[in-house]
């Protein structure tokens, strides 16, 4: 997926935090750390373009999955 430069920079910082914390807290499957952009960020944001603007959404997940799901809006 294509994101503007500012958002991509934020995603890269988020990915680095995820890699930094992974050894201490098992946040995602270790096998996915080599492709965080595609396996997690792009997957989590794929439907964001279909959401109306100026809405509030929350994630009531079961606990497994990508922490702090990003949603570019």
C-alpha positions as CSV (number, residue, x, y, z in Angstrom):
1,X,0.0,0.0,0.0
2,X,1.1,3.6,-0.5
3,X,0.9,6.1,2.3
4,X,2.0,9.7,2.4
5,X,5.6,10.3,3.7
6,X,4.5,11.4,7.2
7,X,2.3,8.4,7.8
8,X,4.9,6.0,6.4
9,X,7.5,7.5,8.8
10,X,5.1,6.9,11.7
11,X,4.5,3.3,10.6
12,X,8.3,2.7,10.4
13,X,8.7,4.1,13.9
14,X,5.9,1.8,15.1
15,X,7.5,-1.2,13.4
16,X,10.8,-0.4,15.1
17,X,9.0,-0.2,18.5
18,X,7.4,-3.6,17.7
19,X,10.8,-5.1,16.9
20,X,12.3,-3.6,20.1
21,X,9.5,-4.9,22.4
22,X,9.1,-8.3,20.8
23,X,11.8,-10.1,22.7
24,X,10.3,-8.9,26.1
25,X,6.6,-9.2,25.2
26,X,5.3,-11.7,22.6
27,X,3.3,-9.2,20.6
28,X,3.2,-10.9,17.2
29,X,4.4,-14.2,15.8
30,X,8.2,-13.9,15.5
31,X,8.0,-15.3,12.0
32,X,6.2,-12.1,10.9
33,X,8.8,-9.6,12.1
34,X,10.7,-9.7,8.7
35,X,7.6,-8.3,6.9
36,X,5.8,-6.1,9.5
37,X,4.7,-3.6,6.7
38,X,2.8,-6.2,4.7
39,X,1.8,-8.8,7.4
40,X,0.6,-6.3,9.9
41,X,0.4,-2.7,8.9
42,X,-1.0,-3.1,5.4
43,X,-3.3,-5.9,6.6
44,X,-4.7,-3.7,9.4
45,X,-5.3,-0.6,7.2
46,X,-6.7,-2.3,4.1
47,X,-10.3,-1.2,4.7
48,X,-9.5,2.3,6.1
49,X,-10.3,3.9,2.8
50,X,-13.9,2.7,3.0
51,X,-14.6,4.2,6.3
52,X,-16.5,7.5,6.4
53,X,-14.4,10.5,7.6
54,X,-15.0,12.0,11.1
55,X,-16.1,8.8,12.8
56,X,-14.8,7.1,15.9
57,X,-14.0,3.5,15.9
58,X,-12.7,1.1,18.5
59,X,-11.1,-2.3,18.4
60,X,-12.7,-4.8,20.8
61,X,-10.5,-7.7,19.8
62,X,-10.1,-10.9,21.7
63,X,-6.5,-10.1,22.7
64,X,-4.7,-11.9,19.9
65,X,-3.6,-10.0,16.8
66,X,-1.8,-6.8,16.0
67,X,-1.4,-4.4,19.0
68,X,-2.8,-0.9,18.6
69,X,-4.2,-1.4,15.2
70,X,-3.3,1.6,13.0
71,X,-6.0,3.3,11.0
72,X,-4.9,6.1,8.8
73,X,-7.7,8.7,8.8
